[in-house]
Amino acid sequence: MLTERPQFLAALEIVRTLRRRDYLAYFAGGCVRDRLLGREPKDYDVATSAEPEVVLEMFPRTFGVGAQFGVVLVAADGDSTLTEVATFRSDGSYSDGRRPDAVRYTSSAEEDVLRRDFTVNGLLLDPERALEGGNIRDAVLDFVGGLADLSAGVIRAIGAAESRFAEDPLRLLRGVRFAARLDFSIEAGTRAAMAARSRTLDRVSRERVRDELTRMLTEGRARRAFELLAETGMLAVVLPEIERMRGVEQPAEFHPEGDVWEHTLRLLDQLAAGCSKTLAWGALLHDAGKPATFHRAPERIRFDGHVEVGVRIGEEICRRLRFSKDESAQIAALVANHMRFGDVERMKTSTLKRFFQLPDFEEHLALHRMDCLAASGRLEHWQFARDRRESMPAEEVRPTPLISGRELIAAGYRPGARFKEILRAVEDAQLEGAIGSEDQAMALVVRLFPRDEADGD
């Protein structure tokens, strides 16, 4: 039975409104697929024979964001819910590898379905008939064998796979994502076309690649998604730095699980659906520096400097895929600090507290835990850091500074580069618990940093 969530009710009313004006209208795409699988769709899309101009005038609150391609967003009355309403269409060629050069509207639902990507996404649902009860499948229009593929757990391109992927190469990544998320196999002809056209992913905008990879990483089936990317040759195109992990040995005493690729896959296997994108990318990239730093020392395999190299690689990937400045900084920080947990039990109190001051420290903890579970399974350092962090009040980890440059100037110190060193020393003493007042802070400054003649009288 369909759940009467606001998104469903808004889309249902749109369908009813269109039908009252004698237009065809159905639920379309992923929402139909998910309902048939017993999953709650995130949103509902409507496909209709009404052209965009009609949709724009029929509903009081609309946004023609893709009206030139037959797509209008309709806002429900008194609600922020937006429903995508797309006119049945038949596309021309895709010379830019993303959008059709020409769009021809059609009154045929079947013609509209035939230009879509995969059979399981090519199903239409009559929501009014579905609400009458009975088997929801009886309310489905299936022109492409999508019901059979859904039952068999198969991702299959509609029509000629090569043609579908030539129209928009991003469909290569979407096919992998759907197969991983739904735990489906990829039909042999579709998979062969994916491998044959993997190089065409170079034509896809970096932002679209980033977003598709991020969805793979955060939908709860990241390991399978990246295995499929590797098996179809796509990984070498979109993330060659990760492809290089395959076959890179690790010392068995620390990594009984195997090479760097297998270790990374084991981290990806732990990423929960809905995890943050920065944690997910941090998990993927944390050992990106190992292939370039691999060497066999007399005692064992070593990866000297792999953290620093990994940070540079991570920053380059973030630039290439156009992550935001804040996202890039957090991903780089996760890579840069993932090895520091091995020292937490030996850190000075001030060093440990500064470690805890890292933005979103919970992500650092989470990454370290996954890293351990993907290797030796030992969690002593993680447990120590977690327990110490939880036992410290926030004001102890990040206390209010006892002094600032203003107090130093008042004491006769001349502003300059030395201020940073002085204030750092004061903060260290405060974090260690050695001082706790402004007077004690200034006494420490005078003792450790005597004023010289350049500071004045």
Secondary structure, DSSP 8 states (H G I E B T S, - for coil): -----HHHHHHHHHHHHHHHTT--EEEETHHHHHHHTT---S--EEEESS-HHHHHHHSSSEEEEEGGGTEEEEE-TTS--EEEEEE-EEE---TTSSS-S-EEE-S-HHHHHTTSSBGGG--EE-HHHHHT-S-GGGGEE-SSSHHHHHHHTEE-BSS-HHHHHHH-THHHHHHHHHHHHHT-EE-HHHHHHHHHTGGGGGGS-HHHHHHHHHHHHHTT-HHHHHHHHHHTT-HHHH-HHHHTTTT----TTT-TT-SHHHHHHHHHTT--TT--HHHHHHHHHTTTTHHHH-EE-SSSEE-TTHHHHHHHHHHHHHHHTT--HHHHHHHHHHHHHTTGGGGGGGS-HHHHHHHHTSTTHHHHHHHHHHHHHTTT---HHHHHHHHHHHHS-HHHHS---S--HHHHHHTT---STHHHHHHHHHHHHHHHTS--SHHHHHHHHHHHS---GGG--
